[in-house]
C-alpha cells in the first residue's frame, strides 16, 4: 500500500481493483491530490505498526488514514 501512496497511484489502483464498486466522482482531481498528499505525509511520519497495530492489511490502513483525516480541520490537510 505504501508503494501506491508514494507513487501517487493509490486512487487509480483502487479504481482498477474495485471497478464500479468504488466511486470517487464526488471528488475533484484537486481534492484527490490533496487526499493523496495527506496520506503520503501521514505515511511518512507514522509508525502504523506501533501506533495502530496494522502490519499487513493495506485496506485497514486506508480506513485509519480516512478516520484520521476526518478528525482534522480541512485547512490542516494540505
Backbone torsions as a table, in degrees:
resi	resn	phi	psi	omega
1	UNK	NA	-38.8	179.8
2	UNK	-60.1	-37.3	179.0
3	UNK	-61.6	-40.6	179.0
4	UNK	-66.6	-39.6	179.0
5	UNK	-66.3	-47.4	-178.0
6	UNK	-64.0	-34.0	-177.8
7	UNK	-84.3	-9.4	-178.8
8	UNK	76.7	18.0	-177.2
9	UNK	-109.4	14.7	-174.5
10	UNK	-57.6	-51.9	-175.4
11	UNK	-69.4	-34.5	174.6
12	UNK	-64.1	-42.4	179.4
13	UNK	-64.2	-45.0	179.2
14	UNK	-62.2	-40.8	178.0
15	UNK	-63.3	-42.1	177.5
16	UNK	-65.7	-37.4	-177.7
17	UNK	-72.2	-43.7	-174.0
18	UNK	-103.8	-8.9	177.1
19	UNK	56.9	-131.6	-176.5
20	UNK	-79.0	2.3	177.1
21	UNK	-80.4	-11.5	-178.4
22	UNK	-129.2	122.9	-173.8
23	UNK	-120.9	115.5	178.0
24	UNK	-103.1	12.3	-176.1
25	UNK	-64.7	-15.5	176.9
26	UNK	-65.7	-25.9	-174.7
27	UNK	-102.7	143.8	172.0
28	UNK	-79.8	166.1	177.6
29	UNK	-60.0	-38.0	178.2
30	UNK	-62.6	-41.4	178.4
31	UNK	-67.1	-39.7	176.4
32	UNK	-60.4	-43.6	178.2
33	UNK	-61.8	-39.9	177.7
34	UNK	-63.6	-43.3	179.9
35	UNK	-64.0	-44.9	178.7
36	UNK	-62.1	-39.5	178.6
37	UNK	-66.0	-40.3	176.8
38	UNK	-61.8	-46.2	178.1
39	UNK	-59.6	-41.8	179.5
40	UNK	-62.8	-49.4	-178.7
41	UNK	-65.3	-37.6	178.4
42	UNK	-66.8	-41.0	-179.7
43	UNK	-64.6	-39.9	-178.5
44	UNK	-71.0	-23.7	-173.0
45	UNK	-113.1	11.6	-176.1
46	UNK	-132.9	136.2	172.7
47	UNK	-93.6	91.8	-173.9
48	UNK	-60.1	-36.4	-179.0
49	UNK	-63.8	-44.6	-177.6
50	UNK	-77.1	-44.4	-173.6
51	UNK	-83.9	-28.2	-173.0
52	UNK	-123.7	-9.7	179.9
53	UNK	73.8	22.7	-179.3
54	UNK	-108.1	119.5	-178.8
55	UNK	-111.5	-41.8	-168.8
56	UNK	-131.0	-4.8	-175.4
57	UNK	-103.2	99.9	-176.6
58	UNK	-64.3	-34.9	179.8
59	UNK	-68.7	-37.2	174.4
60	UNK	-63.0	-38.5	178.2
61	UNK	-61.3	-43.5	178.7
62	UNK	-64.6	-36.3	176.9
63	UNK	-62.8	-43.7	177.7
64	UNK	-60.9	-44.3	178.2
65	UNK	-59.9	-40.9	178.7
66	UNK	-64.6	-44.1	177.5
67	UNK	-62.2	-41.5	178.2
68	UNK	-62.2	-44.7	178.6
69	UNK	-64.6	-36.9	-179.9
70	UNK	-66.9	-24.8	-179.2
71	UNK	-84.1	-9.2	-177.4
72	UNK	-99.8	155.9	174.6
73	UNK	-72.2	144.9	-178.3
74	UNK	-55.3	-35.9	-179.5
75	UNK	-71.4	-15.8	176.9
76	UNK	-83.9	-12.1	179.3
77	UNK	-101.4	106.1	-176.8
78	UNK	-111.4	NA	NA
